[in-house]
Amino acid sequence: MSGFDAIKIEVDDQLGAATILLNRPEKRNALSDELVDSMTAELKALRHRDEIRSVFIRGSGSAFCAGADLSEIQKLQAASVHDNQQSSHKLKDFFVNLYTFPKPTVAVVHGSALAGGCGLATCCDFVIATRDATFGYPEVKIGFIPAIVMVLLTHQIGERAARDLCLSGRTLDAEEAHRLGLVSQVVVKADLDGAVGKLAKDLRKNAPQAMATVKRMFWRLHGMSTEDGLVWAGDMNAMARSTDECREGIAAFLEKRKPNWAE
């Protein structure tokens, strides 16, 4: 393993999978400035590594992530409006970078994923959780608001469910989070690593640029009307047919062989 103090990085060359381990167990992996800066830098580096096909995010210790580091926020309460805006927008940029990251991202959750920690999971494409994992947006219980993540949460699970979570501040178990669409898969703790490995292996078989295009389309479609979205989707469908990946994929299927990216 290598990496910054607040995170550790591990790469499985065979699966083309990178794991970012949140490494503040004494703070339940709270999102400090150092951790956010480290993850931002690491995601930037992983973006340009063609051999990396997927990124998994895990927490060390007893929790996935407890949210923002409240001691840092308390210090910022005495700072200027400008300083608070800079801090807030840095966090916003981090969440957007994760949400729009061109490779599949997977939150691997054990223990609690609360507030910004739940937001971290929400920004990922997949969430694999152990049965004892808990999720929630309890900010209103301390007079705060989940302002940034609620925008992305609404895209993921719909406004009605998002209102429920953000206004009640209640905690969900993994099964309810799965029913709401916050979680992709729930497993017993003993099966967690197996589920992670299987997903990494499955993603390794898919065309990397096709997956990146799908992710880019999901992001852009948020701001389009249904009519405009369908017109653009038609153009993207036509474009995709002429890519090297599509030519190789169709040829491999017809020739009953693996495509070159899956070898």
C-alpha positions in Angstrom: 0.0 0.0 0.0 1.0 3.6 -0.6 -0.7 7.0 -0.3 -1.3 10.1 1.7 -1.6 10.0 5.5 -5.4 10.4 5.4 -5.9 7.7 2.8 -4.1 4.5 1.6 -4.1 3.2 -2.0 -4.0 -0.4 -3.1 -4.1 -1.6 -6.8 -5.0 -5.1 -7.9 -3.3 -5.3 -11.3 -5.1 -8.5 -12.3 -8.6 -6.9 -11.8 -7.5 -3.4 -12.8 -9.1 -2.2 -9.6 -7.8 0.5 -7.3 -9.0 0.7 -3.7 -8.9 4.0 -1.8 -8.9 3.3 2.0 -10.1 6.2 4.2 -7.5 6.1 6.9 -8.8 8.2 9.9 -10.2 5.4 12.1 -9.8 7.4 15.2 -12.2 10.0 13.7 -14.4 7.3 12.1 -12.9 8.5 8.7 -14.5 12.0 9.0 -14.0 14.1 5.9 -11.2 16.5 7.0 -9.6 19.0 4.6 -6.6 16.7 4.4 -8.7 13.7 3.5 -10.7 15.6 0.8 -7.5 17.0 -0.7 -5.8 13.6 -0.7 -8.8 11.9 -2.4 -9.1 14.7 -4.9 -5.4 14.3 -5.9 -5.7 10.5 -6.0 -8.8 10.5 -8.2 -7.0 12.9 -10.6 -4.1 10.5 -10.8 -6.4 7.4 -11.3 -8.4 9.1 -14.0 -5.3 9.0 -16.3 -4.2 5.4 -15.6 -5.7 3.3 -18.4 -5.0 0.1 -16.6 -7.4 1.1 -13.8 -10.9 0.1 -14.7 -12.7 0.6 -11.4 -12.2 2.4 -8.1 -13.4 1.1 -4.7 -13.7 3.2 -1.6 -13.5 1.6 1.8 -13.2 2.9 5.4 -10.7 1.7 8.0 -11.7 0.8 11.5 -15.3 0.5 12.7 -17.0 2.8 10.2 -17.1 3.7 6.5 -17.3 7.5 7.1 -19.0 9.6 9.7 -19.3 12.7 7.5 -17.7 16.1 7.9 -15.1 16.7 10.5 -17.2 18.8 12.9 -14.1 20.2 14.7 -13.0 21.8 11.5 -16.4 23.2 10.8 -16.5 24.7 14.3 -13.3 26.5 13.6 -14.6 27.8 10.3 -17.6 29.3 12.1 -15.3 32.0 13.3 -13.8 32.6 9.8 -15.0 34.9 7.1 -17.9 34.2 4.7 -15.3 34.0 1.9 -13.3 31.3 3.7 -16.5 29.3 4.4 -17.5 29.6 0.7 -14.1 28.4 -0.4 -14.3 25.4 2.0 -17.8 24.5 0.9 -17.1 24.8 -2.8 -14.0 22.6 -2.4 -16.2 19.9 -0.9 -18.8 20.4 -3.7 -16.0 20.0 -6.3 -14.9 16.8 -4.6 -18.3 15.3 -4.7 -18.9 16.3 -8.3 -15.5 14.9 -9.3 -16.4 11.6 -7.7 -20.0 11.6 -9.1 -18.7 12.3 -12.7 -15.5 10.2 -12.5 -15.2 8.4 -15.8 -14.6 5.0 -14.4 -17.0 3.0 -12.2 -16.8 3.8 -8.6 -17.9 1.5 -5.7 -18.5 2.4 -2.1 -17.8 -0.6 0.1 -19.7 0.2 3.4 -19.4 -1.4 6.8 -20.5 0.3 10.0 -21.9 3.8 9.6 -22.1 6.0 6.5 -23.7 9.2 7.8 -24.1 12.8 6.6 -21.2 13.5 4.2 -20.2 9.9 4.5 -23.6 8.9 3.2 -23.1 11.5 0.5 -19.8 9.9 -0.4 -21.6 6.6 -0.9 -24.4 8.3 -2.8 -21.9 9.8 -5.3 -20.6 6.3 -6.2 -22.1 4.2 -9.0 -22.4 1.1 -6.8 -22.7 0.6 -3.1 -22.0 -2.8 -1.5 -23.0 -2.8 2.2 -22.7 -5.3 5.0 -26.0 -6.2 6.8 -24.8 -4.2 9.8 -24.2 -1.0 7.8 -26.2 2.1 8.5 -27.0 5.2 6.4 -28.5 8.6 7.0 -28.4 12.3 6.7 -28.7 13.5 10.3 -27.5 17.1 9.7 -30.8 18.7 10.8 -30.3 17.2 14.2 -27.4 19.5 14.9 -28.8 22.6 13.1 -26.9 21.9 9.8 -28.1 21.0 6.3 -27.0 18.4 3.8 -27.0 21.1 1.1 -24.5 19.8 -1.4 -25.3 16.0 -1.3 -29.1 16.5 -1.4 -28.8 17.7 -5.0 -27.2 14.4 -6.0 -29.3 12.3 -3.6 -32.5 13.6 -5.3 -31.1 12.4 -8.7 -30.4 9.0 -7.2 -33.6 8.1 -5.2 -36.1 10.8 -6.1 -37.4 13.9 -4.2 -39.9 12.2 -2.0 -37.4 9.7 -0.6 -34.8 12.4 -0.4 -37.1 14.7 1.6 -37.8 11.9 4.0 -34.1 11.3 4.7 -33.0 14.9 4.8 -35.9 16.3 6.9 -36.2 13.4 9.4 -32.5 12.8 9.8 -33.3 9.2 10.6 -30.9 6.3 10.3 -31.5 3.5 7.8 -30.3 -0.1 8.1 -28.8 -1.6 5.0 -31.9 -3.4 3.9 -34.1 -0.3 3.9 -31.3 1.6 2.1 -31.3 -1.1 -0.5 -35.1 -0.8 -1.0 -34.7 3.0 -1.4 -32.0 2.6 -4.0 -29.1 4.0 -1.9 -27.5 0.6 -1.8 -26.9 -1.8 -4.7 -26.2 -5.0 -2.8 -26.3 -6.2 0.8 -24.1 -9.0 2.0 -23.0 -10.7 5.2 -19.6 -9.5 6.4 -17.9 -12.8 5.5 -19.0 -12.4 1.9 -18.0 -8.7 1.5 -14.6 -9.3 -0.1 -16.0 -11.9 -2.4 -18.7 -9.5 -3.6 -16.1 -6.8 -4.2 -13.9 -9.1 -6.2 -16.8 -10.4 -8.3 -17.9 -6.8 -9.2 -14.3 -5.8 -10.0 -14.0 -8.9 -12.3 -17.3 -8.1 -14.0 -16.4 -4.5 -14.6 -13.0 -5.6 -16.0 -14.9 -7.3 -18.8 -16.7 -4.1 -20.0 -15.4 -1.6 -22.5 -13.8 1.3 -20.6 -14.7 4.1 -23.0 -18.3 2.9 -23.3 -18.7 3.0 -19.5 -17.1 6.4 -19.4 -19.6 7.6 -22.1 -22.6 6.1 -20.2 -21.5 8.0 -17.0 -21.0 11.3 -19.0 -24.5 10.9 -20.4 -26.1 10.3 -17.0 -24.6 13.6 -15.8 -25.6 15.7 -18.8 -29.1 14.3 -19.0 -29.9 15.8 -15.6 -30.1 19.2 -17.2 -32.1 18.2 -20.3 -35.8 18.0 -21.0 -37.0 14.5 -22.0 -37.3 15.7 -25.7 -33.8 17.2 -25.8 -32.4 14.2 -24.0 -33.8 11.8 -26.5 -32.5 13.8 -29.5 -29.0 13.9 -27.9 -29.2 10.2 -27.0 -30.0 9.4 -30.7 -26.9 11.3 -31.7 -24.8 9.6 -29.1 -26.1 6.2 -30.2 -25.0 6.9 -33.8 -21.6 8.1 -32.6 -21.1 5.0 -30.5 -21.5 2.7 -33.5 -18.3 4.1 -35.1 -16.0 3.9 -32.1 -13.1 1.5 -32.1 -14.5 -0.2 -29.0 -17.9 -0.9 -30.7 -16.2 -2.2 -33.8 -14.0 -4.5 -31.7 -16.9 -5.6 -29.5 -19.2 -6.6 -32.3 -16.5 -8.4 -34.2 -15.5 -10.3 -31.0 -19.1 -11.3 -30.4 -19.6 -12.5 -33.9 -16.3 -14.3 -33.9 -17.1 -15.9 -30.5 -13.9 -14.5 -28.8 -13.2 -12.1 -26.0 -12.8 -8.4 -27.0 -9.3 -7.0 -26.6 -10.1 -5.0 -23.5 -11.1 -8.1 -21.6 -8.0 -10.2 -22.3 
